[in-house]
Amino acid sequence: VVTTIVVLIFFWAVSQESAIGNLINAKADEIRARAELIRKKVSESNSKSHLLSHKLRTLRTDKGLSVFELSQAIGVSVGTIMRWESGDTMPTWTKIVELAEFFGVTPDEIVKR
């Protein structure tokens, strides 16, 4: 009888371990899928930021303006302009509209290719 109970307990423990292992694997797969989605979104965001930064720098230099002059014209700090042009940050939509008006282009021309 004791042997039967020990065997039953052993098989129960093995089945529990298997269920826990399956649960852990499912959660790991879910985490990997989320991480991949985040990586793709970050990559898309970096691409958009790079396009905007390049366009902004081109508009500024084509107009013969320094970073300081542009910062004064639209009311932001030199550091802000530098972060926009380096792609570290992106301007708010309001600032994109101000930049577009300043440069005589549409907001879409600033944020798109």
VOGUGU-645430 format. One record per atom (N, C-alpha, C): residue number from 1; x, y, z; chain; residue in one letter; atom name. Coordinates in steps of 0.1 Angstrom, whole numbers, plus 5000, padded with zeros to 4 digits. Example, Ala and Ser with C-alpha at 12.3 -4.5 7.8 and 13.67 -1.06 7.14 Angstrom:
BEGIN
 num east north   up cadena residuo atomo
   1 5132  4943 5078      A       A     N
   1 5123  4955 5078      A       A    CA
   1 5132  4967 5078      A       A     C
   2 5128  4978 5071      A       S     N
   2 5137  4989 5071      A       S    CA
   2 5129  5000 5079      A       S     C
***
This chain:
BEGIN
 num east north   up cadena residuo atomo
   1 5008  4988 5000      A       V     N
   1 5000  5000 5000      A       V    CA
   1 5009  5013 5000      A       V     C
   2 5019  5013 5009      A       V     N
   2 5028  5024 5009      A       V    CA
   2 5035  5026 4996      A       V     C
   3 5039  5015 4990      A       T     N
   3 5046  5016 4977      A       T    CA
   3 5036  5022 4966      A       T     C
   4 5024  5018 4967      A       T     N
   4 5014  5024 4957      A       T    CA
   4 5012  5039 4959      A       T     C
   5 5011  5043 4972      A       I     N
   5 5010  5057 4975      A       I    CA
   5 5022  5065 4971      A       I     C
   6 5034  5060 4973      A       V     N
   6 5046  5066 4969      A       V    CA
   6 5046  5067 4953      A       V     C
   7 5043  5057 4946      A       V     N
   7 5042  5057 4932      A       V    CA
   7 5032  5068 4927      A       V     C
   8 5020  5068 4933      A       L     N
   8 5010  5078 4929      A       L    CA
   8 5015  5092 4932      A       L     C
   9 5021  5094 4943      A       I     N
   9 5027  5107 4946      A       I    CA
   9 5037  5111 4936      A       I     C
  10 5046  5102 4933      A       F     N
  10 5056  5104 4923      A       F    CA
  10 5050  5109 4909      A       F     C
  11 5040  5101 4904      A       F     N
  11 5034  5104 4892      A       F    CA
  11 5027  5118 4892      A       F     C
  12 5021  5120 4904      A       W     N
  12 5014  5133 4905      A       W    CA
  12 5024  5145 4905      A       W     C
  13 5035  5143 4912      A       A     N
  13 5045  5154 4912      A       A    CA
  13 5051  5156 4898      A       A     C
  14 5053  5145 4890      A       V     N
  14 5058  5146 4877      A       V    CA
  14 5048  5153 4868      A       V     C
  15 5035  5150 4869      A       S     N
  15 5025  5157 4861      A       S    CA
  15 5024  5171 4865      A       S     C
  16 5026  5175 4878      A       Q     N
  16 5026  5189 4882      A       Q    CA
  16 5038  5196 4876      A       Q     C
  17 5049  5190 4877      A       E     N
  17 5061  5196 4871      A       E    CA
  17 5060  5198 4856      A       E     C
  18 5054  5189 4849      A       S     N
  18 5051  5191 4835      A       S    CA
  18 5042  5202 4832      A       S     C
  19 5031  5203 4840      A       A     N
  19 5022  5214 4838      A       A    CA
  19 5028  5228 4841      A       A     C
  20 5036  5228 4851      A       I     N
  20 5043  5241 4855      A       I    CA
  20 5053  5244 4844      A       I     C
  21 5060  5234 4839      A       G     N
  21 5070  5236 4828      A       G    CA
  21 5063  5242 4815      A       G     C
  22 5051  5236 4812      A       N     N
  22 5043  5241 4801      A       N    CA
  22 5039  5255 4803      A       N     C
  23 5034  5259 4815      A       L     N
  23 5030  5272 4818      A       L    CA
  23 5042  5282 4817      A       L     C
  24 5054  5278 4822      A       I     N
  24 5066  5286 4821      A       I    CA
  24 5069  5288 4806      A       I     C
  25 5069  5278 4798      A       N     N
  25 5072  5279 4784      A       N    CA
  25 5062  5288 4777      A       N     C
  26 5049  5287 4780      A       A     N
  26 5039  5295 4774      A       A    CA
  26 5042  5310 4777      A       A     C
  27 5045  5313 4790      A       K     N
  27 5048  5327 4794      A       K    CA
  27 5061  5332 4787      A       K     C
  28 5071  5323 4786      A       A     N
  28 5083  5327 4779      A       A    CA
  28 5080  5331 4765      A       A     C
  29 5072  5323 4758      A       D     N
  29 5068  5326 4744      A       D    CA
  29 5061  5339 4743      A       D     C
  30 5052  5341 4752      A       E     N
  30 5045  5354 4753      A       E    CA
  30 5054  5366 4755      A       E     C
  31 5063  5365 4764      A       I     N
  31 5073  5375 4766      A       I    CA
  31 5082  5378 4754      A       I     C
  32 5086  5367 4747      A       R     N
  32 5094  5369 4735      A       R    CA
  32 5086  5376 4724      A       R     C
  33 5073  5372 4723      A       A     N
  33 5065  5379 4713      A       A    CA
  33 5063  5394 4716      A       A     C
  34 5061  5397 4728      A       R     N
  34 5060  5411 4732      A       R    CA
  34 5073  5419 4730      A       R     C
  35 5084  5413 4733      A       A     N
  35 5097  5419 4731      A       A    CA
  35 5099  5422 4716      A       A     C
  36 5095  5413 4708      A       E     N
  36 5097  5414 4693      A       E    CA
  36 5088  5426 4688      A       E     C
  37 5076  5427 4693      A       L     N
  37 5067  5437 4689      A       L    CA
  37 5073  5451 4694      A       L     C
  38 5078  5452 4706      A       I     N
  38 5084  5464 4711      A       I    CA
  38 5096  5468 4702      A       I     C
  39 5104  5458 4699      A       R     N
  39 5116  5460 4691      A       R    CA
  39 5112  5466 4677      A       R     C
  40 5102  5461 4671      A       K     N
  40 5097  5466 4658      A       K    CA
  40 5092  5480 4660      A       K     C
  41 5084  5483 4670      A       K     N
  41 5079  5497 4672      A       K    CA
  41 5090  5507 4675      A       K     C
  42 5100  5503 4682      A       V     N
  42 5112  5511 4685      A       V    CA
  42 5119  5514 4672      A       V     C
  43 5121  5503 4664      A       S     N
  43 5128  5505 4651      A       S    CA
  43 5120  5514 4642      A       S     C
  44 5107  5513 4641      A       E     N
  44 5099  5522 4633      A       E    CA
  44 5100  5537 4638      A       E     C
  45 5099  5538 4651      A       S     N
  45 5101  5551 4657      A       S    CA
  45 5114  5558 4654      A       S     C
  46 5125  5550 4655      A       N     N
  46 5138  5555 4652      A       N    CA
  46 5139  5559 4638      A       N     C
  47 5133  5551 4629      A       S     N
  47 5133  5554 4615      A       S    CA
  47 5126  5568 4612      A       S     C
  48 5114  5569 4618      A       K     N
  48 5107  5582 4616      A       K    CA
  48 5115  5594 4622      A       K     C
  49 5121  5592 4634      A       S     N
  49 5129  5602 4640      A       S    CA
  49 5141  5606 4632      A       S     C
  50 5147  5596 4626      A       H     N
  50 5159  5598 4617      A       H    CA
  50 5155  5607 4605      A       H     C
  51 5143  5603 4599      A       L     N
  51 5138  5611 4587      A       L    CA
  51 5135  5625 4591      A       L     C
  52 5129  5627 4602      A       L     N
  52 5125  5640 4607      A       L    CA
  52 5138  5648 4610      A       L     C
  53 5147  5642 4617      A       S     N
  53 5159  5649 4621      A       S    CA
  53 5167  5654 4608      A       S     C
  54 5168  5645 4598      A       H     N
  54 5175  5648 4586      A       H    CA
  54 5168  5660 4579      A       H     C
  55 5155  5659 4578      A       K     N
  55 5147  5669 4571      A       K    CA
  55 5148  5682 4578      A       K     C
  56 5147  5682 4591      A       L     N
  56 5148  5695 4598      A       L    CA
  56 5162  5701 4597      A       L     C
  57 5173  5693 4597      A       R     N
  57 5186  5699 4596      A       R    CA
  57 5188  5704 4581      A       R     C
  58 5182  5697 4572      A       T     N
  58 5183  5702 4558      A       T    CA
  58 5176  5715 4556      A       T     C
  59 5164  5716 4561      A       L     N
  59 5156  5729 4560      A       L    CA
  59 5164  5740 4566      A       L     C
  60 5169  5738 4578      A       R     N
  60 5176  5748 4585      A       R    CA
  60 5189  5753 4578      A       R     C
  61 5197  5743 4573      A       T     N
  61 5209  5747 4567      A       T    CA
  61 5207  5753 4553      A       T     C
  62 5196  5748 4546      A       D     N
  62 5193  5754 4533      A       D    CA
  62 5189  5769 4534      A       D     C
  63 5183  5772 4546      A       K     N
  63 5179  5786 4548      A       K    CA
  63 5191  5794 4554      A       K     C
  64 5202  5787 4556      A       G     N
  64 5214  5794 4561      A       G    CA
  64 5213  5798 4576      A       G     C
  65 5205  5791 4584      A       L     N
  65 5203  5794 4598      A       L    CA
  65 5212  5786 4607      A       L     C
  66 5216  5792 4618      A       S     N
  66 5223  5784 4628      A       S    CA
  66 5213  5778 4637      A       S     C
  67 5217  5768 4645      A       V     N
  67 5208  5762 4655      A       V    CA
  67 5203  5773 4664      A       V     C
  68 5211  5782 4668      A       F     N
  68 5207  5793 4677      A       F    CA
  68 5196  5801 4671      A       F     C
  69 5198  5805 4658      A       E     N
  69 5188  5813 4651      A       E    CA
  69 5175  5806 4650      A       E     C
  70 5175  5794 4647      A       L     N
  70 5162  5786 4646      A       L    CA
  70 5156  5785 4660      A       L     C
  71 5164  5783 4670      A       S     N
  71 5158  5782 4683      A       S    CA
  71 5151  5795 4688      A       S     C
  72 5158  5806 4684      A       Q     N
  72 5152  5819 4688      A       Q    CA
  72 5139  5821 4680      A       Q     C
  73 5139  5817 4667      A       A     N
  73 5127  5819 4658      A       A    CA
  73 5115  5812 4663      A       A     C
  74 5117  5800 4668      A       I     N
  74 5105  5792 4672      A       I    CA
  74 5103  5791 4687      A       I     C
  75 5112  5797 4695      A       G     N
  75 5110  5797 4709      A       G    CA
  75 5113  5785 4717      A       G     C
  76 5124  5778 4713      A       V     N
  76 5129  5766 4721      A       V    CA
  76 5144  5768 4723      A       V     C
  77 5149  5760 4731      A       S     N
  77 5163  5761 4734      A       S    CA
  77 5172  5755 4723      A       S     C
  78 5184  5759 4723      A       V     N
  78 5194  5753 4714      A       V    CA
  78 5195  5738 4715      A       V     C
  79 5195  5734 4728      A       G     N
  79 5196  5719 4731      A       G    CA
  79 5184  5712 4725      A       G     C
  80 5172  5718 4725      A       T     N
  80 5161  5711 4720      A       T    CA
  80 5162  5709 4705      A       T     C
  81 5167  5720 4698      A       I     N
  81 5169  5718 4683      A       I    CA
  81 5180  5708 4681      A       I     C
  82 5190  5707 4689      A       M     N
  82 5201  5697 4687      A       M    CA
  82 5196  5683 4689      A       M     C
  83 5187  5681 4699      A       R     N
  83 5181  5668 4701      A       R    CA
  83 5172  5664 4690      A       R     C
  84 5164  5674 4685      A       W     N
  84 5156  5671 4673      A       W    CA
  84 5164  5667 4661      A       W     C
  85 5175  5674 4659      A       E     N
  85 5183  5671 4647      A       E    CA
  85 5192  5659 4648      A       E     C
  86 5194  5655 4661      A       S     N
  86 5202  5642 4663      A       S    CA
  86 5193  5630 4663      A       S     C
  87 5180  5633 4664      A       G     N
  87 5170  5622 4664      A       G    CA
  87 5168  5616 4678      A       G     C
  88 5174  5623 4689      A       D     N
  88 5172  5618 4702      A       D    CA
  88 5157  5620 4707      A       D     C
  89 5151  5631 4703      A       T     N
  89 5137  5634 4706      A       T    CA
  89 5130  5639 4693      A       T     C
  90 5117  5640 4694      A       M     N
  90 5110  5645 4683      A       M    CA
  90 5101  5657 4688      A       M     C
  91 5099  5667 4679      A       P     N
  91 5091  5678 4683      A       P    CA
  91 5076  5674 4685      A       P     C
  92 5069  5681 4693      A       T     N
  92 5055  5678 4694      A       T    CA
  92 5048  5682 4681      A       T     C
  93 5036  5678 4679      A       W     N
  93 5029  5681 4666      A       W    CA
  93 5028  5697 4665      A       W     C
  94 5025  5703 4676      A       T     N
  94 5024  5718 4676      A       T    CA
  94 5037  5724 4671      A       T     C
  95 5048  5719 4675      A       K     N
  95 5061  5725 4671      A       K    CA
  95 5064  5721 4656      A       K     C
  96 5059  5710 4652      A       I     N
  96 5061  5706 4638      A       I    CA
  96 5053  5716 4629      A       I     C
  97 5041  5719 4634      A       V     N
  97 5033  5729 4626      A       V    CA
  97 5040  5742 4626      A       V     C
  98 5046  5747 4637      A       E     N
  98 5053  5759 4638      A       E    CA
  98 5065  5759 4628      A       E     C
  99 5072  5748 4629      A       L     N
  99 5084  5746 4620      A       L    CA
  99 5080  5747 4605      A       L     C
 100 5069  5740 4602      A       A     N
 100 5064  5740 4588      A       A    CA
 100 5061  5754 4584      A       A     C
 101 5054  5762 4592      A       E     N
 101 5050  5776 4589      A       E    CA
 101 5063  5784 4587      A       E     C
 102 5072  5782 4596      A       F     N
 102 5085  5790 4595      A       F    CA
 102 5093  5787 4582      A       F     C
 103 5093  5774 4579      A       F     N
 103 5101  5771 4567      A       F    CA
 103 5093  5772 4554      A       F     C
 104 5080  5774 4555      A       G     N
 104 5071  5775 4543      A       G    CA
 104 5068  5762 4536      A       G     C
 105 5067  5752 4544      A       V     N
 105 5064  5738 4539      A       V    CA
 105 5052  5733 4547      A       V     C
 106 5047  5722 4543      A       T     N
 106 5036  5716 4550      A       T    CA
 106 5041  5707 4562      A       T     C
 107 5034  5705 4572      A       P     N
 107 5039  5696 4583      A       P    CA
 107 5042  5682 4577      A       P     C
 108 5034  5677 4567      A       D     N
 108 5037  5664 4562      A       D    CA
 108 5051  5664 4555      A       D     C
 109 5055  5675 4549      A       E     N
 109 5068  5675 4543      A       E    CA
 109 5079  5674 4553      A       E     C
 110 5077  5678 4565      A       I     N
 110 5087  5677 4576      A       I    CA
 110 5088  5662 4581      A       I     C
 111 5076  5656 4582      A       V     N
 111 5077  5643 4589      A       V    CA
 111 5077  5631 4579      A       V     C
 112 5075  5634 4566      A       K     N
 112 5076  5623 4556      A       K    CA
 112 5088  5625 4547      A       K     C
 113 5091  5615 4539      A       R     N
 113 5102  5615 4530      A       R    CA
 113 5099  5625 4520      A       R     C
***
